């Protein structure tokens, strides 16, 4: 059965939290200042009720295999949202699912009035960095906003319009 991409629901929280922590552990990026230690990681559905935010789950055969979303992070310019917590389990990778989530993020950001999408990541997640570059994200020299992710040292922005 083909994977579906849908909005997050409370029943997805536990599984998505495990995926995030497992991926960060897999790539040896489970360090302070990353999503691994975010309070929201295990209850994303409650976080993404925030106005001007959205989070999608990738589900295959009834099993959550990844997700990602956008959020109006404090301290960002008003025309910029952050792409957050985009993580895929190993069986979801190299299938175009990350790109599909990112494109959903772009579409939603535009409909919400954002002109830019910001993200933070780290060198350990080099496959993701390569995808971001291919989709038009440009490297920045410093962090934007108040993300609390001091463990991330790659900052990128995509201009939507």
N, C-alpha and C positions, 0 to 999 in steps of 0.2 A: 504494500500500500504506500502511495506517495505521501511524503511528509506534508503536514499542514502547518501554517503559521497563523497563530491566533493570539488574542489578548491574554495576558496572564490572569489567572484566577487563584484564589487562596489555596486550592488543592495542589497547585504547582510549586508552592513556596519551598517545601522541604527538598524536593528533587532538584530544583534549580539551585538552591543553596549548596547542595552536594556537588553539582556539576562545577560551579564556580570554584569551590575549594579543591576539588580533584584536579581541575585543569591547572590552577596555580601551583599545586603541589607537583604535578607532572612536569611542569616547566621550571621547577625550582624557583618560583616567584611568590611563594607563600610567606611573605615577609611583612613586617609592620609597615603601615602606610599604604596598604593595598586593599582591594575588595575582600581579601581573605579575612580581614579583621573588622570590616564594616558591620555595624549593628544591623543594618538593613538587609544584609545578604540572605538571611534565613526567612525574611518576610517581605519579599519584594512587592507582592500584590498590595500591601498596605502603603508602601512608599509611592507607588505609581498611581495613586488616586489624586495626587497633587495636580492642580491645574497646570496645563501646558506640559504634561509629561505623558509618556506612553511606554509600555513594555510588551514585547511579544515573545511567545514561546514557540519553539519548533517541536512538534509532536509527531511521532511516527509509531503506528500501531498501538496508540494509546500511551506511549512512553515519551516523557519529556527528554529531548536530546540536546537542547540548547535554548538560548534566548538572548535578547538584547533590547535596548530602548534608549529613549531620550529623556532628559530631565533639565529643568530650568535652574541650574546650580547657582547658589548664592555667589554674588561677586562677579559673575560673568556680565558682559555688556547685554543690555536688554534684547538686542537682536541676535543673541547667540545662546544656543542650548548645548548641553553636553551629551554625547553619546556614551552610554554607561552600561557596564556589566554585560558586554557581549562575549559570551562564552559558549563553546560547542563541545560536546563530548566527542571522543575519538571517532565514533561511528557516524557522526554528523559532518566531519571535516572533508574537504576536497570534493564537495558535492554542490557547491554554489549556494549553500544555505546561509553562510555568513554574509555573502554579498546580498542575498535576498533580504535579510534582516536590515542591513545597512541602507538599502534602497527604500525600504519601508520607513526607516528613520528619517531619511531625506524628505520623502513625500509628506510625512506627518509634520515635520519641522516647518516646511513651507506653508502647510495649511494652518499652522499655529502662528504664523507671522515671523518666524525666525529667518534670518538671512545667512547665518553661519552655524556650523556644527563643530564643536570642540571635542577633543578626546585626549586622554592621558593613558600612556601605556609604558612598557619597559622593554629593553632589548631582549629579554628572555622570550618574549612573545613575538619573535621576528616574523613568523608566518603571518600574523595579524598585521604587523607593521607593513609588510609587503602589500597586503590587500588594501590597506588604507591608502598607501601611496598610489596604487593602480586606480583607485576610485577618486583621486583628486585631492586628498588631504595633503596639506603642506606643513612641513616642520616649522615649529616656532622656537624662539630662543629661550623662552621662559614660560612658566605655568600661568594660567589665567584662572580667576575665580577662587573660591574657597572650597575646594574638593576634599581636603584633608588627606589626599593621597601623596604624601611626601615620599613614598617609596617608588613613585613613577618619575622617570626622568626623560621621557619622550612626550612632547606636547605637539599636537597637530590641529589644524583648522581646515575645514572644507567650506569654501564660499558656495552658497546655494544659488544666489542670484547676483 
